[in-house]
Amino acid sequence: MRRLVIDPSMIVVRGTVVLVLMVLCGACGQTYRPVATPVTPPPPNPGFAHFALAITGNGLTHPGASTSIDVSGDTAVSRSTVGLMPVHATFALGGTQVFVANSADGSVSEFSPSTAAPVITISLPSGMKAPVPVFVNTTQNDFLWVADAANNQVDAIALANDVVAYMVGVGSNPVSLAETPDGQKLYVANAGNGSGGSVSSINPSDRSLNTVTTTVAWVSPVSVVSRSDSQIAFVLDEGSGMVAAIDTASDTVVATASVGVGANFMTYDNSRNRLYVSNPAASNVTILDAASAGLTTIAVVPVTNPVSIAALPDGSRAYVSSATVSGSDVTSQVTVINAADGSIRSTIGLGAATSACAASPSRLSIAASADSSRVYVGNCDAGNVAVIATLSDTVVLPIPAPQSSVLGSNGMPLPQTPVFVVAGP
């Protein structure tokens, strides 16, 4: 009779296999036990790509509003109540928050573009006079900068707690701000009050001031923008008709270009590295090469009474709003410029209305969506925001402004007056 000899090593191997099978089968019940837990990356923030904002005024004694417009749906998705006489707005904190400067009550409103409430009200400190905020700007997540035109200062709001942490004295009547994308410098256009203007340079890190060296005389600077590489800041001086290029490393004016006295609006096209400047006094738009500090003129485009300009992010076109006033009537339109050569592609009529708004860049504020599919025109006189589809260069629809506190001749409330539009980059 043969004896059965069992190898101990085989017992260990077979035991191990049985144990593994038991573990695997234990996971075959109704309870799922994943071997590894996948880590889902944070989704991209859709706020900038999906929203445009229309800021509207409601007179001196009633709160204004901010209407959020969904770019893909061409609809007003939320409406927030802001302060008295809002004039300017900007996105901040990665597009999750909007800040609005309310000029008549010395405050800044903060809210989400996707929901109507809550709205946080940040009151600015009083100086020699009651504060008059007219411009808000930031490229960082630490501070929001506010131009207080009445007290000749820039207020720094700490975004961590919505408190004014610092005040920096600048020149007379600051009206425009531009922080460089790298956050190293903040430039202020001080329009002055009839006695000459100036340009201030601030170090955001410690709020100290730098001296801007120039051989030209500032008359009334009204706009300042920064180049995307943070190396050059550009200042438009309405009184002298000059655009000046400032080297941000040395705060020295290194070049100038003439755009004509009366030029009062300037925008920077990041995709083509150029400047568009509107001059209602000369009825033209000047296109400047901003790639170098030399400020070479690319084209001067005839546009009657140009008001505001928006360049499509894809670099293909620029849209110029304009208004023709005859007595109490105003007719508005948008001129489309081919960016490649400065030629006029088409004109888009916005219709006629009764003249109700001042002749300024806020009369027909214009902005382009991040995907270049839409252009928004705040038609102040008509009380609506015209939505232009860039594929066909036609008006898709006008979005009515919220009702105001003023009654018309028919006893019905009139619309509020759009004064500023902004689209997330």
Secondary structure, DSSP 4 states (H G I P E B T S, - for coil): -PPP---HHHHHHHHHHHHHHHHHHHTTSSS---SS---PPPPPP-HHHHEEEEEEE--SSSEEEEEEEETTTTEEEEEEEEEESEEEEEEEGGGTEEEEEETTTTEEEEE-TT-S---EEEEPPP-SS---EEEEE-SSSSEEEEEETTTTEEEEEETTTTEEEEEEE-SSSEEEEEE-TTSS-EEEEE--SSS--EEEEEETTTTEEE--B-SSPPS-EEEEEE-TTSSEEEEEETTTTEEEEEETTTTEEEEEEE--TT--EEEEETTTTEEEEEETTTTEEEEEE-SSTT-EEEEEEE-SSEEEEEE-TTSSEEEEEEEEEETTEEEEEEEEEETTT--EEEEEEEEEEE--S-SSTTTEEEEE-TTSSEEEEEETTTTEEEEEETTTTEEEEEEEPPEEEEE-TTSSEEEPEEEEEEE--
